[in-house]
Amino acid sequence: MKSKIEDKIVLNIDVANAISVLHSQMKQFEIKTKKFKSFFRGKSFDFDGYRTYTPDDDVSYIDWMASYRSDKLLVKQFKEEEKLKILFLVDVGENMILGSKNRLKCESAAEIVLAISYLLSSAGHKVGHILFSDNVKGFAIPSTGLNNFYVFSDLLLDSNTYGGASRMDVAIEFLLNNFDASISAVILVSDFLNFNKKIKRSLDLLANKYESFAFMVKDPLDKTMPNIAGEFILEDTNTGRQILVDPKIARKSYENYALKQEKFVRESFKDDSMDLLELSTIEEWPSKVADFLKRRAEREVVI
């Protein structure tokens, strides 16, 4: 719930419940595949040959062309790093402190990344993070154990972490300059409202170096203006510029711009072959996130 005490934001983030619900969504699938790593497979997985299919194998690993040539079912094998190194790149700008209903974007975003982070850390993988607004607000190099998770959690639960313009290009530049190619996957979380051509160029560089995917968290107000009478003031969180708006007059132009911006983001991710999951603050996210990760795991890796 959005509330303020002397202009200080009070966050309502239920980390324990988020972890429990996402874990229950993932558990059956994880047991079936026996490969939590498969959710993040990509540039950190190298082809290592074939072996004969067994009933315990995931059918998505069958190479049908190789099987046809050898006249028996063959599955692909991959060399895997002993531990995954997952890096979360999370937007904590002023733009994320918005909630027209009962949740802020930053609350939904925090629950998503902390739930995934905890499950990864508990499975023995290395987890790190970069929090950004107009600059890098905090970071941790991926490591095993739960220490990074607790630091990550403390930062995202602290309202003082949030604020400032959203500069994803600055955060990506920091990542590229300070982290090596051993990172298994980068997970971006933002509303992508400030996504532009400059950030697109940074995204291209990121996608070229790392396996990456993103969660785009939106509030209904990011898509359309409220149906209210009268006028109100809108402020650009990047520039501080304010304008007086009549929703009845501006709604159509606002919606057209929002649709155009979303299309640009989707096409940019498609161009870089990066997965993007769109989420809303008014919907339950665990099942959508679980299904999204399952689809990544089920997708056949192209050699």
C-alpha positions as CSV (number, residue, x, y, z in Angstrom):
1,M,0.0,0.0,0.0
2,K,1.2,3.5,-0.8
3,S,1.5,5.8,2.1
4,K,3.6,8.7,3.2
5,I,4.7,9.9,6.7
6,E,6.2,13.4,6.5
7,D,7.0,12.8,2.8
8,K,8.8,9.6,3.5
9,I,7.6,6.6,1.6
10,V,6.6,3.6,3.6
11,L,7.1,0.4,1.6
12,N,4.9,-2.7,1.9
13,I,7.1,-5.6,0.7
14,D,6.3,-9.1,1.9
15,V,9.6,-10.9,1.0
16,A,8.8,-14.2,2.9
17,N,5.5,-14.6,1.1
18,A,7.0,-13.8,-2.3
19,I,9.6,-16.5,-1.8
20,S,7.1,-19.1,-0.6
21,V,4.6,-18.5,-3.4
22,L,7.3,-18.4,-6.2
23,H,8.9,-21.5,-4.8
24,S,5.6,-23.4,-4.8
25,Q,5.0,-22.4,-8.4
26,M,8.5,-23.6,-9.5
27,K,8.9,-26.7,-7.3
28,Q,7.0,-29.2,-9.5
29,F,8.8,-28.1,-12.7
30,E,12.2,-28.0,-11.0
31,I,11.8,-31.6,-9.8
32,K,10.7,-32.7,-13.2
33,T,13.7,-31.1,-15.1
34,K,16.3,-31.6,-12.2
35,K,17.9,-28.5,-13.6
36,F,17.3,-25.2,-11.9
37,K,20.2,-23.9,-14.1
38,S,18.1,-24.5,-17.2
39,F,16.0,-21.4,-16.4
40,F,19.1,-19.2,-17.0
41,R,20.9,-21.3,-19.7
42,G,22.5,-19.4,-22.5
43,K,26.0,-18.1,-23.1
44,S,27.2,-19.8,-20.0
45,F,26.3,-23.3,-21.4
46,D,28.6,-24.9,-24.0
47,F,27.6,-27.8,-26.2
48,D,29.5,-31.0,-25.1
49,G,28.1,-33.7,-27.5
50,Y,25.3,-36.2,-27.5
51,R,24.2,-39.3,-25.5
52,T,21.4,-41.7,-25.8
53,Y,18.0,-40.5,-24.5
54,T,16.6,-42.0,-21.3
55,P,13.0,-41.7,-19.9
56,D,14.4,-39.4,-17.2
57,D,15.6,-36.8,-19.7
58,D,13.8,-33.6,-20.6
59,V,12.4,-34.0,-24.1
60,S,13.5,-30.5,-25.0
61,Y,17.1,-31.7,-25.1
62,I,16.4,-34.2,-27.9
63,D,18.2,-33.3,-31.1
64,W,15.8,-34.6,-33.8
65,M,18.2,-34.1,-36.7
66,A,21.0,-36.0,-35.0
67,S,18.6,-38.7,-33.9
68,Y,17.4,-39.1,-37.4
69,R,20.9,-39.5,-38.7
70,S,21.9,-42.1,-36.1
71,D,18.6,-43.9,-36.0
72,K,18.2,-43.5,-32.2
73,L,17.1,-40.8,-29.9
74,L,20.0,-38.5,-28.9
75,V,20.0,-35.7,-26.3
76,K,22.3,-32.7,-26.2
77,Q,24.8,-32.4,-23.3
78,F,26.2,-29.1,-22.1
79,K,29.2,-28.1,-20.1
80,E,28.0,-26.1,-17.2
81,E,29.8,-23.9,-14.8
82,E,29.9,-25.3,-11.3
83,K,27.9,-22.4,-10.0
84,L,25.8,-19.9,-11.9
85,K,26.6,-16.2,-11.4
86,I,23.4,-14.2,-11.7
87,L,23.5,-10.4,-11.6
88,F,20.3,-8.3,-11.0
89,L,20.2,-4.8,-12.5
90,V,17.4,-3.0,-10.7
91,D,15.9,0.4,-11.4
92,V,15.3,2.3,-8.1
93,G,14.6,5.7,-9.7
94,E,11.8,8.1,-8.8
95,N,9.8,6.6,-11.7
96,M,9.4,3.3,-9.7
97,I,7.7,5.1,-6.8
98,L,4.3,5.0,-8.4
99,G,1.2,3.1,-7.4
100,S,-2.3,4.2,-8.6
101,K,-3.9,1.1,-6.9
102,N,-2.6,-0.7,-3.8
103,R,1.0,-1.4,-4.9
104,L,4.0,0.6,-6.0
105,K,6.0,-0.5,-8.9
106,C,9.1,-0.7,-6.7
107,E,7.2,-3.0,-4.3
108,S,6.3,-5.5,-7.0
109,A,9.9,-5.3,-8.5
110,A,11.5,-5.9,-5.1
111,E,9.4,-8.9,-4.3
112,I,10.2,-10.4,-7.7
113,V,13.9,-10.0,-7.6
114,L,14.3,-10.9,-3.9
115,A,12.2,-14.1,-4.4
116,I,14.4,-15.2,-7.3
117,S,17.5,-14.1,-5.6
118,Y,16.7,-16.2,-2.5
119,L,15.9,-19.3,-4.5
120,L,19.1,-19.0,-6.4
121,S,21.2,-18.4,-3.3
122,S,19.6,-21.3,-1.4
123,A,20.4,-23.6,-4.4
124,G,24.1,-22.7,-4.0
125,H,24.4,-20.3,-6.9
126,K,26.3,-17.0,-6.9
127,V,24.0,-13.9,-6.8
128,G,25.0,-10.2,-7.1
129,H,23.2,-6.9,-7.8
130,I,23.4,-3.4,-9.2
131,L,20.9,-0.8,-8.1
132,F,20.6,2.3,-10.1
133,S,18.8,5.6,-10.6
134,D,20.8,8.6,-12.0
135,N,23.9,6.7,-10.8
136,V,24.8,3.4,-9.2
137,K,23.2,3.3,-5.7
138,G,24.7,0.0,-4.6
139,F,26.2,-3.1,-6.0
140,A,27.6,-6.5,-4.9
141,I,29.7,-9.0,-6.9
142,P,28.0,-12.4,-7.2
143,S,28.9,-14.7,-4.3
144,T,27.6,-17.8,-2.7
145,G,25.7,-17.8,0.6
146,L,22.9,-15.6,1.7
147,N,24.9,-12.5,2.7
148,N,24.4,-10.8,-0.6
149,F,20.7,-11.6,-0.4
150,Y,20.4,-9.9,3.0
151,V,22.3,-6.8,1.8
152,F,20.1,-6.8,-1.4
153,S,17.0,-7.1,0.7
154,D,18.0,-4.3,3.1
155,L,18.6,-1.9,0.3
156,L,15.3,-2.6,-1.5
157,L,13.3,-2.4,1.8
158,D,14.9,1.0,2.6
159,S,12.9,3.9,1.2
160,N,16.1,6.0,1.2
161,T,17.4,3.8,-1.7
162,Y,14.8,5.2,-4.1
163,G,14.8,8.5,-6.0
164,G,16.5,10.3,-8.8
165,A,16.3,10.0,-12.6
166,S,16.5,6.5,-14.2
167,R,19.7,6.2,-16.2
168,M,19.9,2.6,-17.3
169,D,22.7,3.4,-19.7
170,V,24.9,4.5,-16.8
171,A,24.2,1.3,-14.9
172,I,25.0,-0.9,-18.0
173,E,28.2,1.0,-18.6
174,F,29.2,0.4,-15.0
175,L,28.4,-3.3,-15.4
176,L,30.4,-3.7,-18.6
177,N,33.4,-1.9,-17.1
178,N,33.4,-3.7,-13.7
179,F,32.2,-7.3,-14.3
180,D,33.9,-10.0,-16.4
181,A,32.4,-12.5,-18.9
182,S,32.0,-15.1,-16.2
183,I,28.5,-13.7,-15.4
184,S,26.0,-16.4,-16.4
185,A,23.0,-14.1,-16.8
186,V,21.9,-10.5,-16.2
187,I,18.3,-9.8,-15.1
188,L,17.0,-6.3,-15.7
189,V,14.1,-4.9,-13.8
190,S,12.5,-1.6,-14.6
191,D,9.4,0.1,-16.0
192,F,11.5,1.1,-19.0
193,L,9.6,4.4,-19.3
194,N,12.8,6.3,-20.0
195,F,14.1,3.8,-22.5
196,N,15.5,5.6,-25.5
197,K,18.0,5.1,-28.4
198,K,21.0,5.8,-26.2
199,I,19.9,3.0,-23.8
200,K,19.1,0.8,-26.7
201,R,22.8,1.0,-27.8
202,S,23.8,0.1,-24.3
203,L,21.4,-2.8,-24.3
204,D,23.0,-4.0,-27.6
205,L,26.4,-4.1,-25.9
206,L,24.9,-5.9,-22.8
207,A,23.2,-8.6,-25.0
208,N,26.3,-9.2,-27.0
209,K,28.3,-10.0,-23.8
210,Y,25.9,-11.6,-21.5
211,E,22.8,-13.9,-21.5
212,S,20.2,-11.3,-20.4
213,F,16.4,-11.0,-19.9
214,A,14.1,-8.5,-18.3
215,F,11.0,-7.9,-16.2
216,M,9.1,-4.7,-17.2
217,V,6.9,-3.6,-14.3
218,K,4.2,-1.1,-15.1
219,D,1.4,0.7,-13.2
220,P,-2.0,1.3,-15.0
221,L,-1.1,5.0,-15.0
222,D,1.9,4.3,-17.2
223,K,-0.6,3.3,-19.9
224,T,-3.5,5.7,-19.5
225,M,-4.6,8.7,-17.6
226,P,-7.3,8.4,-14.9
227,N,-10.9,9.1,-15.8
228,I,-11.4,12.1,-13.6
229,A,-12.8,15.6,-14.0
230,G,-10.7,18.7,-13.6
231,E,-6.9,19.3,-14.1
232,F,-3.8,18.1,-12.4
233,I,0.0,18.7,-12.6
234,L,2.4,16.2,-14.1
235,E,6.1,16.3,-13.3
236,D,9.0,14.8,-15.3
237,T,11.1,13.0,-12.8
238,N,14.2,13.4,-14.9
239,T,14.0,17.2,-15.5
240,G,11.6,18.4,-12.8
241,R,9.5,20.1,-15.4
242,Q,5.8,20.4,-14.6
243,I,2.8,20.8,-16.9
244,L,-0.9,21.3,-16.2
245,V,-3.0,18.6,-17.8
246,D,-6.7,18.1,-18.5
247,P,-7.1,14.3,-18.8
248,K,-10.1,14.5,-21.1
249,I,-8.0,16.4,-23.7
250,A,-4.6,14.7,-23.2
251,R,-5.6,11.1,-22.7
252,K,-5.5,10.0,-26.3
253,S,-2.1,11.5,-27.0
254,Y,-0.8,10.1,-23.7
255,E,-2.1,6.6,-24.6
256,N,-0.6,6.7,-28.1
257,Y,2.8,7.8,-26.7
258,A,2.7,4.9,-24.1
259,L,1.9,2.4,-26.8
260,K,4.6,3.7,-29.1
261,Q,7.1,3.5,-26.2
262,E,6.2,-0.1,-25.3
263,K,6.5,-1.1,-28.9
264,F,10.0,0.4,-29.1
265,V,11.0,-1.5,-25.9
266,R,9.6,-4.8,-27.2
267,E,11.3,-4.4,-30.6
268,S,14.6,-3.5,-29.0
269,F,14.6,-6.7,-26.9
270,K,13.5,-8.8,-29.9
271,D,16.4,-7.3,-32.0
272,D,18.8,-8.4,-29.3
273,S,17.2,-11.8,-28.9
274,M,16.5,-11.0,-25.2
275,D,13.4,-12.3,-23.4
276,L,11.1,-9.6,-21.9
277,L,8.2,-10.3,-19.4
278,E,5.7,-7.5,-19.0
279,L,4.0,-7.3,-15.5
280,S,1.5,-5.0,-13.9
281,T,1.2,-3.9,-10.3
282,I,-2.5,-4.9,-10.4
283,E,-1.9,-8.6,-11.2
284,E,-0.4,-11.5,-9.2
285,W,3.1,-11.9,-10.6
286,P,4.4,-15.4,-9.2
287,S,2.5,-17.6,-11.8
288,K,3.6,-15.3,-14.7
289,V,7.2,-15.3,-13.6
290,A,7.2,-19.0,-13.0
291,D,5.7,-19.7,-16.5
292,F,8.2,-17.3,-18.0
293,L,11.2,-19.1,-16.5
294,K,9.6,-22.5,-17.4
295,R,9.4,-21.4,-21.1
296,R,13.0,-20.4,-21.0
297,A,13.9,-23.8,-19.7
298,E,11.8,-25.7,-22.2
299,R,13.1,-23.8,-25.2
300,E,15.4,-25.9,-27.2
301,V,19.0,-24.5,-27.3
302,V,20.1,-23.8,-30.9
303,I,23.7,-24.9,-31.6
